[in-house]
Amino acid sequence: MSRSKDDPSLTGFLSTVNVGDVLTGTITAVERSDALVLLDDFPDAPIGVIGSLDFSWRSSGAMAEILGPGDRVHAEVVAVDFAQRRVRLSRSATENPRLWAFLKELRPGQRLSGTVAAIERFGVFVALDEGPDHPVFPGVGFITMPELTWRWFQDPSEVISVGQYITCELLAFDTSNGEARLSLRATQPDPFRQFADHTRVGQVVDGTVTQLVPFGAFVRLADGIEGLLHSTDDNTTPGAPSRTAVEVGDHVSVTIAAIDLQRRRVAVSRPCPHVRP
């Protein structure tokens, strides 16, 4: 039986449900991305919803291969959606209660320590000192590649190694994978901000050409800081050879043209030649 948005009994029930409650019910339908649940506490309509990312940390298979209409489930409330008249549930929470409880207590900005357990092409797993093991992954902590360091690198082995003991900052609780998303670079000084704090637009600095691109060249200005010398920013007298005709490895003097903190970019140009009186 369907329920309208103005149904007072449904509104009353939703007002009694809190995030963190554990509810039981029966699966009525399994769709591609959701399983609908007829809750024991509200048997008039299947208002419980388990999303595919909240189904299980143990299986990456389709929900329909494991759950079907008539199956009994118990799951934790992760959201009460008054607009859609739904109770959003996580089966993963009750499947791994110790791990869920541990991750729920963590707060963004908190420092966590552990040992690098595995390095994959998509990120780094960390076995944390505290908390239970993960049911699938080699560590509960996970660092994406951009969060390893502020500096550019080609291979994570340049930054980190299996067995290394590290301390990271918590970014978030990834409820879909049961992970503590971590940042190693957040515990390190930001070289770009340090550069911006000590460098002004118009300042002439020395650097080394590191890469040639169709639109100019990149110049290393400091450790981890590169500026783009655009091919149109050469301050060359018409008819004279281009001042940006450089090669990788050349040592050049450039003028800081712009520093974009938000986009973490530096633009440089070649200094204008001094005009002698």
C-alpha positions as CSV (number, residue, x, y, z in Angstrom):
1,M,0.0,0.0,0.0
2,S,1.5,3.4,-1.0
3,R,1.7,6.2,1.3
4,S,1.3,9.9,0.5
5,K,3.7,12.6,1.7
6,D,1.0,13.8,4.0
7,D,0.3,10.5,5.7
8,P,0.5,11.3,9.4
9,S,1.4,7.8,10.4
10,L,4.4,7.7,8.2
11,T,5.5,11.2,9.3
12,G,5.1,10.1,12.9
13,F,7.2,7.0,12.4
14,L,10.0,8.8,10.6
15,S,10.2,11.3,13.5
16,T,10.9,8.5,15.9
17,V,13.8,7.1,13.8
18,N,17.4,8.2,14.6
19,V,20.7,7.8,12.8
20,G,22.4,4.9,14.5
21,D,19.2,2.9,15.2
22,V,19.3,-0.7,14.1
23,L,16.2,-1.8,12.4
24,T,15.0,-5.2,11.1
25,G,12.8,-6.0,8.1
26,T,12.1,-8.1,5.0
27,I,13.5,-7.5,1.5
28,T,10.6,-6.8,-0.9
29,A,12.5,-6.0,-4.0
30,V,16.1,-5.8,-5.2
31,E,16.9,-3.3,-7.9
32,R,20.1,-2.6,-9.6
33,S,21.2,0.0,-7.1
34,D,18.9,-0.4,-4.1
35,A,17.1,-3.1,-2.0
36,L,13.7,-2.1,-0.6
37,V,13.0,-3.2,2.9
38,L,9.6,-3.6,4.7
39,L,10.5,-2.6,8.2
40,D,9.1,-4.6,11.1
41,D,8.3,-1.3,12.9
42,F,6.4,0.0,9.9
43,P,4.8,-2.8,7.9
44,D,2.5,-0.7,5.7
45,A,5.0,0.1,3.0
46,P,8.7,-0.7,2.1
47,I,10.2,2.6,3.2
48,G,13.7,1.1,4.1
49,V,16.4,1.4,1.4
50,I,19.8,-0.3,1.4
51,G,22.0,1.2,-1.3
52,S,24.5,-0.9,-3.2
53,L,27.4,0.8,-1.5
54,D,25.9,0.1,1.9
55,F,25.2,-3.5,1.3
56,S,28.4,-5.3,2.2
57,W,32.2,-4.6,2.5
58,R,32.8,-8.3,1.8
59,S,31.3,-8.6,-1.7
60,S,31.6,-6.6,-4.8
61,G,29.0,-8.7,-6.6
62,A,25.5,-7.7,-7.5
63,M,23.1,-7.4,-4.6
64,A,20.6,-9.6,-6.4
65,E,23.1,-12.5,-6.3
66,I,23.0,-12.5,-2.5
67,L,19.8,-10.9,-1.4
68,G,16.3,-11.6,-2.7
69,P,12.7,-10.9,-1.9
70,G,11.7,-12.5,1.4
71,D,15.2,-12.4,2.9
72,R,15.4,-11.0,6.4
73,V,17.9,-8.2,7.2
74,H,18.9,-6.0,10.0
75,A,20.7,-2.8,9.3
76,E,21.8,0.5,10.8
77,V,20.1,3.8,10.0
78,V,22.5,6.2,8.2
79,A,19.9,8.8,7.2
80,V,16.2,9.7,7.6
81,D,15.0,11.2,4.3
82,F,11.9,13.1,5.1
83,A,11.6,14.5,1.5
84,Q,11.6,11.1,-0.1
85,R,9.9,9.4,2.9
86,R,12.6,6.9,3.2
87,V,14.9,5.4,5.8
88,R,18.3,4.8,4.4
89,L,20.1,1.8,5.9
90,S,23.5,0.2,6.0
91,R,23.8,-3.5,6.1
92,S,27.6,-3.2,6.3
93,A,27.3,-1.6,9.7
94,T,25.7,-4.6,11.3
95,E,27.8,-7.1,9.3
96,N,31.0,-5.5,10.8
97,P,29.8,-3.9,14.0
98,R,33.2,-3.5,15.7
99,L,34.8,-1.9,12.6
100,W,31.8,0.4,12.0
101,A,31.8,1.5,15.7
102,F,35.5,2.2,15.5
103,L,35.3,4.3,12.3
104,K,32.2,6.2,13.5
105,E,34.1,7.5,16.5
106,L,36.9,9.0,14.4
107,R,36.8,12.7,13.6
108,P,38.3,14.6,10.6
109,G,41.7,16.1,11.5
110,Q,42.5,13.3,14.0
111,R,46.0,11.9,13.8
112,L,46.2,8.1,13.3
113,S,49.4,6.0,13.2
114,G,50.0,2.6,11.6
115,T,52.2,0.5,9.3
116,V,52.0,0.6,5.5
117,A,50.5,-2.8,4.6
118,A,50.2,-2.6,0.8
119,I,50.9,-0.3,-2.1
120,E,48.5,-0.5,-5.0
121,R,48.2,1.5,-8.2
122,F,45.1,3.3,-6.8
123,G,46.4,4.0,-3.3
124,V,48.1,2.8,-0.1
125,F,46.6,0.6,2.6
126,V,47.6,1.3,6.2
127,A,47.2,-1.2,9.1
128,L,46.3,1.1,12.0
129,D,47.6,0.7,15.5
130,E,44.1,0.9,16.9
131,G,40.8,-0.7,15.8
132,P,39.9,-4.1,14.3
133,D,41.2,-5.5,11.1
134,H,39.3,-5.0,7.8
135,P,37.3,-8.0,6.6
136,V,38.7,-7.7,3.0
137,F,41.5,-5.1,2.7
138,P,45.0,-5.4,4.2
139,G,44.4,-2.3,6.3
140,V,41.6,-0.1,7.6
141,G,43.5,3.1,6.7
142,F,43.7,4.1,3.0
143,I,45.6,6.9,1.3
144,T,44.9,8.0,-2.2
145,M,47.9,8.9,-4.4
146,P,47.3,12.7,-4.3
147,E,47.3,12.6,-0.4
148,L,50.7,11.0,-0.2
149,T,52.8,14.1,-0.6
150,W,52.6,17.7,-1.8
151,R,55.4,17.0,-4.3
152,W,55.1,15.5,-7.7
153,F,56.2,11.8,-8.1
154,Q,56.0,9.1,-10.7
155,D,55.9,6.0,-8.4
156,P,54.6,5.8,-4.8
157,S,57.8,4.0,-3.9
158,E,59.6,7.4,-4.2
159,V,57.5,8.5,-1.2
160,I,56.6,5.5,0.9
161,S,57.4,1.8,1.4
162,V,55.7,-1.3,2.7
163,G,56.5,-1.8,6.4
164,Q,57.1,1.9,7.0
165,Y,55.5,3.4,10.1
166,I,53.6,6.6,9.4
167,T,51.2,9.1,11.1
168,C,48.4,10.5,9.0
169,E,45.5,12.9,9.3
170,L,42.0,11.5,9.0
171,L,40.0,13.0,6.1
172,A,36.7,11.0,6.4
173,F,35.0,7.7,7.2
174,D,34.4,6.0,3.8
175,T,31.2,4.2,4.6
176,S,31.1,2.4,1.2
177,N,34.4,0.6,1.8
178,G,34.7,0.6,5.5
179,E,37.9,2.7,5.4
180,A,39.5,5.6,7.2
181,R,40.5,7.9,4.4
182,L,43.9,9.4,5.4
183,S,46.2,12.1,4.3
184,L,50.0,11.8,4.8
185,R,50.7,15.1,3.1
186,A,48.4,16.9,5.6
187,T,51.0,16.2,8.3
188,Q,53.7,17.9,6.1
189,P,54.4,21.6,5.4
190,D,52.8,22.8,2.2
191,P,55.7,23.9,0.0
192,F,53.4,25.9,-2.3
193,R,52.1,28.0,0.6
194,Q,55.6,28.5,1.9
195,F,56.7,29.6,-1.5
196,A,53.7,32.0,-1.9
197,D,54.4,33.5,1.6
198,H,58.0,34.4,0.7
199,T,57.7,35.3,-3.0
200,R,56.0,38.4,-4.5
201,V,54.7,39.1,-8.0
202,G,57.4,40.9,-10.0
203,Q,60.2,39.2,-8.2
204,V,63.0,37.8,-10.4
205,V,64.1,34.3,-9.4
206,D,66.5,31.7,-10.8
207,G,65.2,28.3,-11.9
208,T,65.9,25.2,-14.1
209,V,63.8,24.2,-17.1
210,T,62.3,20.8,-16.4
211,Q,59.9,20.2,-19.2
212,L,59.0,21.5,-22.6
213,V,55.4,21.6,-23.7
214,P,53.7,22.9,-26.9
215,F,52.7,26.2,-25.2
216,G,55.9,26.9,-23.3
217,A,58.1,25.4,-20.6
218,F,58.0,24.5,-17.0
219,V,60.7,25.9,-14.7
220,R,61.6,24.5,-11.3
221,L,61.6,27.5,-8.9
222,A,62.0,25.6,-5.6
223,D,61.7,22.1,-4.3
224,G,58.3,20.9,-5.5
225,I,57.4,24.3,-7.1
226,E,57.3,24.7,-10.9
227,G,56.2,27.8,-12.9
228,L,54.9,27.9,-16.4
229,L,56.8,30.0,-18.8
230,H,54.3,30.5,-21.5
231,S,55.6,30.9,-25.1
232,T,53.8,34.2,-25.4
233,D,55.4,35.7,-22.3
234,D,58.9,36.2,-23.5
235,N,59.1,40.1,-23.6
236,T,61.0,39.8,-26.9
237,T,61.6,42.8,-29.2
238,P,59.7,42.2,-32.5
239,G,61.9,40.4,-34.9
240,A,64.4,39.2,-32.3
241,P,64.8,35.5,-31.4
242,S,62.3,34.2,-28.8
243,R,63.6,34.4,-25.3
244,T,61.7,31.2,-24.4
245,A,63.7,29.1,-26.8
246,V,65.1,27.0,-23.9
247,E,66.1,23.4,-23.4
248,V,65.5,21.0,-20.5
249,G,68.3,21.6,-18.0
250,D,68.8,25.3,-18.8
251,H,69.3,27.6,-15.9
252,V,67.2,30.7,-16.5
253,S,66.1,33.9,-14.7
254,V,62.3,34.5,-14.7
255,T,59.9,37.0,-13.3
256,I,57.0,35.9,-11.1
257,A,53.9,36.9,-13.1
258,A,51.2,35.4,-11.0
259,I,50.7,33.1,-8.0
260,D,47.3,31.3,-7.8
261,L,47.0,29.7,-4.3
262,Q,43.6,28.1,-5.0
263,R,44.7,26.3,-8.2
264,R,48.3,25.9,-7.0
265,R,49.8,27.4,-10.1
266,V,52.7,29.8,-10.8
267,A,53.1,31.8,-14.0
268,V,56.4,33.3,-14.9
269,S,57.9,35.3,-17.7
270,R,61.4,36.2,-18.9
271,P,62.6,39.5,-17.4
272,C,62.6,42.5,-19.7
273,P,66.1,43.3,-20.9
274,H,67.6,46.3,-19.2
275,V,67.7,49.3,-21.4
276,R,70.9,51.2,-21.1
277,P,70.6,55.0,-21.2
